[in-house]
Amino acid sequence: MGTDAHVLVHGRDAAMLADTARDELDELERRWSRFLPDSEVSRLNAAGGAPRVVSPETSALVSRAVEGWEITHGRFDPTVLGDVVRAGYDQSFERVPAVTAPGISDRRRGCAGIHVDEQVDVVRLPAGVGFDPGGIGKGYAADRVVGRLMSRGARGACVNVGGDIRVVGVAPDGSSWVVDVVDPFTDCPVDAVAVGAGGVATTSRTKRRWMVDGRPAHHVIDPATGRPAARELASVTTIAAESWLAEVFAKGAFVAGMRDGLSFLEHHGVAGSFTDARGRRVVTTTWSQFTAGRIDAAARQDALVEDATY
């Protein structure tokens, strides 16, 4: 997944629970990273169209990714791996040089031919199609870790995997979890949302950027063009029942642009916040249901915080 993970656990045996979260994230990284040649995702991409038996976690991930493609009518597409590589993102991000040449890939995109049988955990990718967990992997990882923590006795948990956040249970002060929404250009909080149980995800073009032939590029690919999405928007943040779903809606709305993205979220009743290239914020009609306002950092309750870098 190539990102940072932050885990807040509320309840007894918090230190043990935080270790559980770290172990779970490490295992998902080993299964899903496209930068590890022995990961299940890498083996799927190398299968040449043959079916492969995978873990239940991976079959569930691929199934959700295909569902996200259907929900967004292809604006979220987990098969843009070839386009991401051609845009220059052909190694883990910390190793992408400031100035690089485009990568080379013969991968094509499209989810229509992906077959997932979750009963026996078999996945088949069409020949030439590459699967990139990308953002949905981060979101679904956060969902799975929160589920594991709660099953182990946590009273509440907040898991942030590269900006995809899942919360459940009670916060240390006994209320809902409060998540800051930051400005994509300054990283300063501009809003805060209170979420009792659900996911918050942000898609932004200001974080993972690099240069290709002297021109700026970023990792958010528009499947319609195979190129980094137009620069009308800087970021989109959404709130949904689960983090993987929030990621799908955020990515789909970002690729759609301000007008169509707003219509898309409104149609699905999803709360969202858009920031355009000039820093202007626009929110959906349901956003105010979650708005908690800015909060004083000193008022945050103590909780065990474990950081892991991947």
C-alpha positions as CSV (number, residue, x, y, z in Angstrom):
1,M,0.0,0.0,0.0
2,G,3.1,2.2,0.3
3,T,1.8,4.6,2.9
4,D,1.7,5.5,6.7
5,A,-0.8,4.0,9.0
6,H,-2.1,5.4,12.3
7,V,-4.1,3.5,14.8
8,L,-6.0,4.8,17.9
9,V,-7.4,2.2,20.2
10,H,-9.8,2.9,23.1
11,G,-10.3,0.2,25.8
12,R,-8.6,-2.3,28.0
13,D,-5.3,-3.9,26.8
14,A,-4.9,-1.1,24.3
15,A,-1.2,-1.9,23.8
16,M,-1.9,-5.5,22.8
17,L,-4.7,-4.4,20.5
18,A,-2.3,-1.9,18.8
19,D,0.1,-4.7,18.2
20,T,-2.8,-6.7,16.6
21,A,-3.5,-3.8,14.3
22,R,0.2,-3.6,13.3
23,D,0.3,-7.3,12.5
24,E,-2.8,-7.1,10.5
25,L,-1.6,-4.2,8.4
26,D,1.8,-5.9,7.9
27,E,0.0,-9.0,6.6
28,L,-2.3,-7.0,4.2
29,E,0.8,-5.2,2.9
30,R,2.4,-8.5,2.1
31,R,-0.7,-9.7,0.3
32,W,-1.7,-6.5,-1.6
33,S,1.4,-4.5,-2.4
34,R,2.1,-4.3,-6.2
35,F,5.7,-3.4,-5.4
36,L,6.3,-6.8,-3.7
37,P,6.9,-9.5,-6.4
38,D,5.6,-12.3,-4.2
39,S,2.4,-10.5,-3.1
40,E,-0.9,-12.1,-4.1
41,V,-1.7,-9.0,-6.2
42,S,1.6,-9.3,-8.1
43,R,1.0,-13.0,-8.7
44,L,-2.5,-12.2,-10.0
45,N,-1.1,-9.6,-12.4
46,A,1.5,-12.1,-13.6
47,A,-1.0,-14.9,-14.2
48,G,-1.7,-14.1,-17.8
49,G,-5.4,-14.6,-17.6
50,A,-5.3,-17.8,-15.6
51,P,-7.4,-18.1,-12.4
52,R,-5.5,-18.0,-9.1
53,V,-6.5,-19.1,-5.6
54,V,-6.0,-16.2,-3.2
55,S,-6.7,-15.5,0.4
56,P,-10.2,-14.5,1.5
57,E,-8.9,-11.0,2.2
58,T,-7.7,-10.6,-1.4
59,S,-10.8,-12.1,-3.0
60,A,-13.0,-9.7,-0.9
61,L,-10.8,-6.8,-1.9
62,V,-11.1,-7.5,-5.7
63,S,-14.8,-8.1,-5.4
64,R,-15.2,-4.6,-3.7
65,A,-13.0,-3.0,-6.3
66,V,-15.2,-4.3,-9.1
67,E,-18.3,-3.2,-7.2
68,G,-16.8,0.3,-6.9
69,W,-16.2,0.3,-10.7
70,E,-19.8,-0.5,-11.2
71,I,-21.1,2.1,-8.7
72,T,-19.1,4.9,-10.4
73,H,-19.8,3.8,-13.9
74,G,-16.1,3.3,-14.5
75,R,-14.8,6.5,-13.0
76,F,-13.2,4.5,-10.2
77,D,-11.2,1.8,-12.0
78,P,-8.7,-0.6,-10.2
79,T,-7.3,-1.7,-13.6
80,V,-5.5,1.6,-14.5
81,L,-2.2,0.0,-13.4
82,G,-0.8,0.4,-16.9
83,D,-1.8,4.0,-17.1
84,V,-0.3,4.7,-13.6
85,V,3.0,3.1,-14.7
86,R,3.0,5.1,-18.0
87,A,2.4,8.2,-16.0
88,G,5.7,7.5,-14.2
89,Y,4.5,5.9,-11.0
90,D,6.3,2.6,-11.6
91,Q,7.9,2.1,-8.2
92,S,7.0,2.8,-4.6
93,F,6.3,6.6,-4.3
94,E,9.2,7.4,-2.0
95,R,11.5,6.2,-4.8
96,V,9.9,8.1,-7.6
97,P,12.4,10.8,-8.6
98,A,11.5,14.4,-8.8
99,V,12.0,14.4,-12.5
100,T,11.4,11.2,-14.4
101,A,10.5,9.8,-17.8
102,P,7.2,8.0,-18.4
103,G,7.1,4.3,-17.5
104,I,6.4,1.6,-20.1
105,S,3.5,-0.8,-19.7
106,D,1.3,-2.8,-22.1
107,R,-1.4,-3.2,-19.5
108,R,-4.9,-2.3,-20.5
109,R,-7.9,-1.4,-18.3
110,G,-11.4,-2.5,-17.7
111,C,-13.2,-4.6,-15.0
112,A,-15.8,-6.3,-17.2
113,G,-13.8,-9.5,-17.5
114,I,-12.7,-9.8,-13.9
115,H,-14.1,-12.9,-12.3
116,V,-14.2,-13.4,-8.5
117,D,-15.6,-16.4,-6.7
118,E,-15.6,-15.6,-3.0
119,Q,-16.9,-19.1,-2.2
120,V,-13.6,-20.7,-3.1
121,D,-11.5,-17.5,-3.2
122,V,-10.5,-17.7,-6.8
123,V,-9.8,-14.6,-8.9
124,R,-9.2,-14.4,-12.6
125,L,-8.0,-11.2,-14.3
126,P,-8.3,-11.0,-18.1
127,A,-4.9,-11.4,-19.9
128,G,-3.3,-8.0,-20.1
129,V,-5.3,-6.4,-17.3
130,G,-3.4,-5.3,-14.2
131,F,-5.0,-4.8,-10.8
132,D,-3.8,-2.0,-8.6
133,P,-5.3,-1.9,-5.1
134,G,-4.3,1.7,-4.7
135,G,-6.8,3.7,-2.6
136,I,-9.4,1.0,-2.1
137,G,-6.7,-1.2,-0.6
138,K,-6.0,1.4,2.0
139,G,-9.7,1.9,2.7
140,Y,-10.5,-1.8,3.0
141,A,-7.4,-2.3,5.2
142,A,-8.7,0.3,7.6
143,D,-12.1,-1.5,7.6
144,R,-10.6,-4.9,8.3
145,V,-8.3,-3.6,11.1
146,V,-11.1,-1.9,12.8
147,G,-13.2,-5.0,12.6
148,R,-10.4,-7.1,14.1
149,L,-9.8,-4.6,17.0
150,M,-13.5,-4.5,17.9
151,S,-13.7,-8.3,17.8
152,R,-10.8,-8.4,20.2
153,G,-12.5,-6.3,22.8
154,A,-11.8,-2.6,21.9
155,R,-14.5,-0.1,23.0
156,G,-13.6,2.1,20.1
157,A,-11.0,2.4,17.3
158,C,-9.9,4.9,14.7
159,V,-7.6,3.5,11.9
160,N,-6.1,5.9,9.3
161,V,-4.3,4.2,6.4
162,G,-2.9,6.9,4.1
163,G,-5.8,9.2,4.6
164,D,-8.5,6.6,4.4
165,I,-10.1,6.5,7.9
166,R,-12.5,4.0,9.5
167,V,-14.0,4.6,13.0
168,V,-16.3,2.6,15.1
169,G,-17.3,2.4,18.7
170,V,-16.9,5.3,21.2
171,A,-14.1,7.8,21.2
172,P,-12.2,8.2,24.5
173,D,-14.5,11.0,25.7
174,G,-17.5,8.8,25.1
175,S,-18.8,10.7,22.0
176,S,-18.4,10.2,18.3
177,W,-15.0,10.3,16.7
178,V,-14.1,13.6,15.2
179,V,-12.0,13.7,12.0
180,D,-10.3,16.8,10.7
181,V,-10.7,17.8,7.1
182,V,-7.6,19.6,5.9
183,D,-6.9,22.1,3.1
184,P,-5.1,20.2,0.3
185,F,-2.6,23.0,-0.2
186,T,-1.6,23.8,3.4
187,D,-2.6,20.7,5.3
188,C,-4.3,23.0,7.8
189,P,-7.7,21.9,9.2
190,V,-10.5,23.7,7.6
191,D,-13.4,21.6,9.0
192,A,-14.1,18.7,11.2
193,V,-16.7,15.9,11.0
194,A,-18.2,13.8,13.7
195,V,-18.7,10.1,12.7
196,G,-20.1,7.5,15.1
197,A,-19.3,4.6,12.8
198,G,-18.2,4.8,9.2
199,G,-15.4,5.8,6.8
200,V,-13.9,9.0,5.7
201,A,-11.7,9.2,2.6
202,T,-9.9,11.8,0.6
203,T,-8.7,11.8,-2.9
204,S,-6.2,14.6,-3.7
205,R,-3.8,15.5,-6.5
206,T,-1.5,17.6,-4.2
207,K,0.1,14.7,-2.3
208,R,1.6,12.1,-4.7
209,R,3.0,14.3,-7.5
210,W,6.0,14.1,-9.7
211,M,7.3,15.5,-13.0
212,V,7.2,13.9,-16.4
213,D,9.1,15.6,-19.2
214,G,8.9,18.9,-17.3
215,R,5.2,18.6,-16.6
216,P,3.4,17.9,-13.3
217,A,1.8,14.5,-13.0
218,H,-0.2,12.8,-10.2
219,H,-1.5,9.4,-9.3
220,V,-5.3,10.0,-9.9
221,I,-5.9,8.5,-13.3
222,D,-9.0,9.4,-15.4
223,P,-10.0,6.0,-16.9
224,A,-11.6,7.7,-19.8
225,T,-8.3,9.2,-21.0
226,G,-5.7,7.0,-19.3
227,R,-4.0,10.2,-18.0
228,P,-3.9,12.0,-14.7
229,A,-7.3,13.6,-14.1
230,A,-7.8,17.2,-15.1
231,R,-6.7,19.8,-12.6
232,E,-10.1,21.4,-11.9
233,L,-10.2,19.9,-8.4
234,A,-7.5,19.7,-5.8
235,S,-9.3,17.2,-3.4
236,V,-12.5,15.5,-2.6
237,T,-13.4,14.1,0.9
238,T,-16.4,11.8,1.4
239,I,-18.1,10.0,4.3
240,A,-19.7,6.6,3.9
241,A,-20.6,3.5,5.9
242,E,-17.2,1.9,5.3
243,S,-13.8,3.3,4.3
244,W,-13.4,1.4,1.1
245,L,-16.8,2.8,-0.1
246,A,-15.8,6.3,0.9
247,E,-12.7,5.9,-1.2
248,V,-14.7,4.7,-4.2
249,F,-17.0,7.7,-3.9
250,A,-14.1,10.2,-3.4
251,K,-12.2,8.9,-6.4
252,G,-15.3,8.8,-8.6
253,A,-16.3,12.3,-7.7
254,F,-12.8,13.6,-8.2
255,V,-12.5,12.2,-11.7
256,A,-16.0,13.4,-12.6
257,G,-15.1,17.0,-11.7
258,M,-16.9,19.6,-9.6
259,R,-20.3,19.7,-11.3
260,D,-20.7,16.1,-12.2
261,G,-19.0,15.0,-9.0
262,L,-21.5,16.9,-6.9
263,S,-24.4,15.4,-8.8
264,F,-22.9,11.9,-8.4
265,L,-22.6,12.2,-4.6
266,E,-26.0,13.9,-4.3
267,H,-27.6,11.1,-6.3
268,H,-26.2,8.5,-3.9
269,G,-26.9,10.6,-0.8
270,V,-23.2,10.7,0.1
271,A,-21.7,13.6,2.1
272,G,-18.8,15.2,0.3
273,S,-16.5,18.2,0.4
274,F,-14.8,19.5,-2.7
275,T,-11.8,21.9,-2.9
276,D,-11.1,23.3,-6.4
277,A,-7.7,24.4,-7.8
278,R,-8.3,27.9,-6.4
279,G,-8.9,26.7,-2.9
280,R,-12.7,27.2,-3.0
281,R,-14.7,24.7,-1.0
282,V,-18.1,23.3,-2.0
283,V,-20.0,20.7,0.0
284,T,-23.0,18.5,-0.6
285,T,-26.4,19.1,1.1
286,T,-25.7,16.2,3.5
287,W,-22.3,17.4,4.7
288,S,-23.8,19.6,7.4
289,Q,-25.2,16.5,9.1
290,F,-21.6,15.5,10.1
291,T,-20.0,18.9,10.6
292,A,-18.5,19.2,14.1
293,G,-16.6,22.4,13.6
294,R,-13.0,22.9,14.4
295,I,-11.8,21.4,17.7
296,D,-9.0,22.4,20.0
297,A,-6.2,19.8,19.9
298,A,-5.7,20.2,23.6
299,A,-9.3,18.9,24.1
300,R,-8.5,15.5,22.5
301,Q,-8.6,12.7,25.0
302,D,-5.7,10.4,25.6
303,A,-5.6,7.2,23.6
304,L,-2.9,4.8,22.6
305,V,-1.4,5.9,19.3
306,E,0.7,3.4,17.3
307,D,2.4,4.6,14.1
308,A,3.6,2.2,11.4
309,T,5.3,3.1,8.2
310,Y,5.0,1.0,5.0
